Amino acid sequence: MHPKTMMQSLHFSLPSWLPLFADSWRGGDEPQRMAFVIQAARQNVLEGSGGPFAAGVFEQDSGALLSLGVNLVTAEQLSMLHAEMVAIAFAQRVLGRRDLGRRGSPALEIVTSVEPCAMCYGAIPWSGLGKVVSGATDADARAIGFDEGPKPTDWTRPLVERGIAVTTQVMRDEAKSVLDDYARSGGIIYSPCDRE
């Protein structure tokens, strides 16, 4: 690439419907947080904004929503814009720091409609999040054709060993239904191996 054509910055935008949707959050426990995130994933598909995935960063104790992300891979043509990556990036911007687990600050968790893929899995410890709550499983995403990448089979153990709590399969059936509906409707199933 010639230096004069090299881009100097990168910008992406959340879908226009998402801020209003995020503002509708009124707080709640773990199942309510998951239900909210699953509905965001479903809305992302209905709005044509991207894939059937959503994630939110919440304060663990209060349930306050810090950021909400949806999959923007196809909308923005950026492979890194998975829902978890978007939610983490916006949480870091909201707080003005990369470390979401800073001592003396409220403990934060990420609630994600589907288990994190290999990329998002790697981002979680680096972000400083203290807990992961997931809905549908890796197998559910793979069943409709998504490539979740090389992730340990026992993916929760290394996180727990780092002090990150993990809860899986929260409202799995509801989260899986978003994936299944997406596949049935002909949604784009992209992978790292796509060839045009």
C-alpha positions as CSV (number, residue, x, y, z in Angstrom):
1,M,0.0,0.0,0.0
2,H,1.3,3.4,-1.0
3,P,1.8,5.7,2.1
4,K,-0.4,8.4,0.6
5,T,-3.3,6.0,0.4
6,M,-2.9,4.6,3.9
7,M,-5.9,5.4,6.1
8,Q,-5.2,7.6,9.1
9,S,-8.2,6.6,11.3
10,L,-11.0,4.1,11.7
11,H,-14.6,4.9,12.4
12,F,-17.7,2.8,12.8
13,S,-21.2,3.6,14.0
14,L,-23.8,1.8,16.0
15,P,-27.1,1.3,14.3
16,S,-29.5,4.2,14.7
17,W,-32.0,2.1,16.6
18,L,-29.6,0.9,19.3
19,P,-29.2,4.0,21.5
20,L,-33.0,4.2,22.0
21,F,-33.2,0.5,22.7
22,A,-30.3,0.8,25.2
23,D,-32.1,3.6,26.9
24,S,-35.1,1.3,27.5
25,W,-33.1,-0.7,30.0
26,R,-34.6,-0.4,33.5
27,G,-32.3,-2.7,35.4
28,G,-32.7,-6.3,36.5
29,D,-31.1,-9.5,37.5
30,E,-29.0,-11.9,35.4
31,P,-31.9,-13.5,33.5
32,Q,-33.4,-10.1,32.8
33,R,-30.0,-8.8,31.6
34,M,-29.8,-11.8,29.3
35,A,-33.4,-11.4,28.0
36,F,-32.5,-7.8,27.1
37,V,-29.3,-8.8,25.3
38,I,-31.2,-11.5,23.4
39,Q,-33.8,-9.0,22.3
40,A,-31.1,-6.7,21.1
41,A,-29.7,-9.6,19.0
42,R,-33.1,-10.3,17.6
43,Q,-33.6,-6.5,16.8
44,N,-30.2,-6.4,15.1
45,V,-31.5,-9.0,12.7
46,L,-34.9,-7.4,12.2
47,E,-33.3,-4.0,11.5
48,G,-30.8,-5.6,9.0
49,S,-27.9,-4.2,11.0
50,G,-25.8,-7.4,11.1
51,G,-25.6,-10.9,12.6
52,P,-27.7,-12.5,15.3
53,F,-25.5,-11.5,18.2
54,A,-25.5,-8.9,21.0
55,A,-23.6,-8.2,24.2
56,G,-23.8,-5.8,27.0
57,V,-21.4,-4.6,29.7
58,F,-23.2,-4.2,33.0
59,E,-22.3,-3.3,36.6
60,Q,-22.5,-6.7,38.4
61,D,-24.1,-5.4,41.6
62,S,-26.4,-2.6,40.4
63,G,-27.3,-4.0,36.9
64,A,-26.6,-0.6,35.4
65,L,-25.9,-0.9,31.6
66,L,-22.6,0.6,30.6
67,S,-22.6,-0.3,26.9
68,L,-24.5,-2.4,24.4
69,G,-23.0,-3.9,21.3
70,V,-24.4,-5.8,18.4
71,N,-22.7,-7.6,15.6
72,L,-21.7,-5.2,12.8
73,V,-19.4,-7.4,10.7
74,T,-21.4,-7.3,7.5
75,A,-22.8,-3.8,8.0
76,E,-19.4,-2.2,8.5
77,Q,-17.3,-4.8,6.6
78,L,-15.0,-5.2,9.6
79,S,-14.4,-8.7,10.8
80,M,-13.5,-7.6,14.3
81,L,-16.9,-6.0,15.0
82,H,-18.4,-8.8,16.9
83,A,-21.0,-7.8,19.6
84,E,-18.6,-8.4,22.5
85,M,-15.8,-6.4,20.9
86,V,-18.2,-3.5,20.2
87,A,-19.6,-3.6,23.8
88,I,-16.1,-3.8,25.3
89,A,-14.8,-0.9,23.1
90,F,-17.7,1.4,24.0
91,A,-17.4,0.5,27.7
92,Q,-13.8,1.5,27.6
93,R,-14.6,4.7,25.8
94,V,-17.4,5.5,28.3
95,L,-15.0,5.0,31.2
96,G,-12.0,6.5,29.5
97,R,-9.8,3.6,30.3
98,R,-8.8,0.2,28.8
99,D,-8.9,-1.6,32.2
100,L,-12.6,-2.4,33.0
101,G,-11.5,-4.1,36.2
102,R,-9.8,-1.3,38.0
103,R,-9.6,-1.6,41.7
104,G,-12.1,0.6,43.6
105,S,-14.5,0.7,40.6
106,P,-17.7,-1.3,40.3
107,A,-17.2,-4.8,39.1
108,L,-18.3,-5.2,35.5
109,E,-19.6,-8.2,33.6
110,I,-20.3,-9.0,29.9
111,V,-23.6,-10.6,29.1
112,T,-23.5,-12.1,25.6
113,S,-26.2,-13.8,23.7
114,V,-23.8,-16.5,22.4
115,E,-20.6,-17.9,23.9
116,P,-17.6,-15.8,22.9
117,C,-15.8,-16.9,19.7
118,A,-12.0,-17.3,19.7
119,M,-11.4,-13.5,19.1
120,C,-13.9,-12.3,21.8
121,Y,-12.7,-15.0,24.2
122,G,-9.2,-13.5,23.9
123,A,-10.4,-10.0,24.5
124,I,-12.2,-10.7,27.7
125,P,-9.1,-11.1,30.0
126,W,-7.4,-8.2,28.4
127,S,-10.3,-5.9,29.0
128,G,-10.4,-6.5,32.8
129,L,-14.0,-7.7,32.9
130,G,-14.8,-9.8,36.0
131,K,-17.6,-12.0,34.8
132,V,-18.9,-13.5,31.6
133,V,-22.6,-14.6,31.2
134,S,-23.5,-16.4,28.0
135,G,-26.7,-17.7,26.4
136,A,-26.5,-20.0,23.3
137,T,-23.4,-22.2,23.0
138,D,-20.5,-22.4,20.6
139,A,-22.2,-25.6,19.2
140,D,-25.4,-23.7,18.5
141,A,-23.6,-21.1,16.5
142,R,-21.6,-23.7,14.6
143,A,-24.8,-25.6,13.9
144,I,-26.0,-22.9,11.6
145,G,-22.7,-22.5,9.9
146,F,-20.7,-19.9,11.9
147,D,-17.0,-20.6,12.4
148,E,-16.2,-19.7,16.0
149,G,-12.5,-20.2,15.6
150,P,-10.0,-22.3,17.7
151,K,-11.1,-22.0,21.3
152,P,-10.4,-24.4,24.1
153,T,-13.1,-27.0,24.5
154,D,-13.1,-26.2,28.2
155,W,-13.1,-22.5,27.6
156,T,-14.4,-21.5,31.0
157,R,-11.5,-23.0,33.0
158,P,-8.7,-20.6,31.9
159,L,-11.0,-17.6,32.6
160,V,-11.9,-18.9,36.0
161,E,-8.2,-19.5,36.7
162,R,-7.7,-15.8,36.0
163,G,-10.4,-14.9,38.5
164,I,-13.1,-14.3,35.9
165,A,-16.4,-15.8,36.9
166,V,-18.4,-17.6,34.1
167,T,-22.0,-18.6,33.8
168,T,-23.2,-20.4,30.7
169,Q,-26.4,-21.4,29.0
170,V,-28.5,-18.7,30.6
171,M,-31.8,-18.7,28.6
172,R,-30.0,-20.9,26.0
173,D,-33.2,-21.9,24.2
174,E,-34.3,-18.2,23.7
175,A,-30.8,-17.2,22.5
176,K,-30.6,-20.2,20.2
177,S,-33.9,-19.3,18.6
178,V,-32.4,-16.0,17.4
179,L,-29.7,-18.0,15.6
180,D,-32.1,-20.5,14.2
181,D,-34.5,-17.8,13.0
182,Y,-31.6,-15.9,11.4
183,A,-30.5,-19.0,9.5
184,R,-34.0,-19.9,8.4
185,S,-34.5,-16.3,7.1
186,G,-31.4,-16.6,4.9
187,G,-29.2,-14.4,7.0
188,I,-25.5,-14.1,5.9
189,I,-23.4,-16.8,7.4
190,Y,-19.9,-15.4,7.0
191,S,-16.6,-17.1,8.0
192,P,-12.9,-16.3,7.8
193,C,-12.7,-18.6,4.8
194,D,-15.2,-16.8,2.6
195,R,-14.0,-16.4,-1.0
196,E,-15.7,-14.0,-3.4
